[in-house]
């Protein structure tokens, strides 16, 4: 399963209970649609840090990172590359 699908599954299960994951498209606006609010974003940050071993600094919790599943996947990949052992400190 790819990262976008994992994120879609998690968001659908956590924030859209009873909805089919396929109803949530990678570019659907998660904020304007009301799927994610500030509390949901904080829950999602916690999930991302635990599930993907990344650190999300408070200053990087920006709406554009959480606007869609695609944007979120890009953000996770960016954070993963920033925390990889090969990254300069």
Secondary structure, DSSP 8 states (H G I E B T S, - for coil): --HHHHHHHHHHHHHSTTS-GGGS-TTS-TTTTTS--HHHHHHHHHHHHHHH-----GGG--GGGSSSHHHHHHHHHHHHHHTSTTS--
